[in-house]
Every structure is written in structure tokens, then in C-alpha cells.
Amino acid sequence: MGLAKTEIFTDEQNQISVFAKAFGHPARVAILQHLFKIDTCFCGDLVKEIGLAQPTISQHLKELKYLGLIKGTVEGTSVCYCIDMANWKEMKDIMTEFLGQDLLPKDECC
């Protein structure tokens, strides 16, 4: 498999692609929805809520944290997760601008 060659794209294009990855799996969408609903939770709570195995939930949490959309704080032997509101707002602004683009009316297409 070849390299992604992300350096040939703009920072904005790379950022949109990174944010879009967060929505690339329904489990990550479900995790984000649950975190918005209850504000904070532990991995074990998500296992019960979503119904996937703990290692699977942990991998999705790791990805969401890497993408910057959630953050976690260690509490004893567990990690408490919540939405990173600053990064969420940034993602919303960037994605709203991108998704808000419309085609100009033309007589014909192609």
C-alpha cells in the first residue's frame, strides 16, 4: 500500500479528512452521542451502553482521543472520558464551512 502523501494537500484538507474519520465507524458516532448525552463516562459504561467488547470500545476511544474530539482523565484504575469542547467547536466550524458549499447553478452538468 502506498503512502497517503498528505503533504501535497492543504492543512484544511488534511484536517477535514481527519475529522471525517471520526464519523467513519458507527461505534465512534455512538460513543460521541453517548458522551454528549451524559457528559462524562468510563469505558465500562460504554461497553454496557453500546454492546461491543471492551477492547473494541477502547480502540475507538483511543482513535477519538487521537483525533482530538474527546479527552480522558485518569481516576484510579479507570479513565473518565468527555467531549473536548474546544476541539469539537473547531471541528464543527471547519466541517460546517466545508459541507455548506453549494454548486452554482449551471445550464448543464458535464
N, C-alpha and C positions, 0 to 999 in steps of 0.2 A: 504494500500500500504506500502511495506517495505521501509527501509532506503536504500539509494544508496550505502552505505559502501565505499565511495570514499577513505577512509583512507587505504584501502587494496591495492590501486593502486599507481603506481609511480606518482610523480609530473608531469612528462611528459605526462603520460596517461590522467591524470585529465585535464591538460592544453589543450591537443588536443581535448578532449571532450567538453571543454568549448568553444574553438574557433569554433568547428564544429557546435555548437548550433547557432552561428550567421548566418549560412547558412541554418538553418533548416526551414526557412519560406521565401517564395519568396518576401514578403514585405520587410524583412530586407535586402535581396540581392538588391532589387530595391532602397532602401534608400542608401545603400553603393555606388551603381553605380551612383546615382544622386549626392551624395556628392563628389565623385571623379570628376564628370563632371564639377560641378560648384564651387567646393572648400568649400563654406560655404552656409548655408541656414537656414531658420526659419521653424518651424513646419508647419506653414500655407502654405509655399511654397511646402512642401512635400505633403500636403493634395491635393493641386491642381495638382501636378505632378503625383502622384501615384493613386489618386482617391479613397482612403479609408477615413473613418471618422477620424476626428481629435483625438478622444480618442484612436483609434486603432493605428494611427501613433505615438502618444505619448507613448503608451505601447511598441511599437517596438523600439523607440528611447531610452526609459528607459533601455530596455534589452541590446541594443548595447552599451550604455554607461556603464552599469554594467559589460559587458564583456570586456570593455576597448578599444573597437575599434573606438569609437567616443568620442568626448568631446564637452561640451557646455559651452558657456559663456552667462551670463545674460546681455541683452541690453534692458533697460527699463522694459516693461512687457513681453518681449519675450526672448526666448533662441535661440542663434545662434549656430548651430551645424557644426562640421567639423570632418574629419578623424583624429584620434590620430596617427600620422605617426610613432612614436617610437613603439607603441604597434602593429601597423599594420605590421611593418617590423619584429618584433619579431614573430608575428603570421605566417607571410609568411615563415620565416626561419624554424620554427618548423613544419609547415604543409608540406613544400617542402621536408624536410628530411623524414617525415612520408610517404607521398604519393610517394616519389621517390624510395621506397623499391620495389625490384623485386624478384620474386621467382627464385631460382636456377633451372636450367633445370634438370628434372628427367626423368627416363625411363617411369615411371607410376605415376599416381596420385591415392591415396587411395588404 
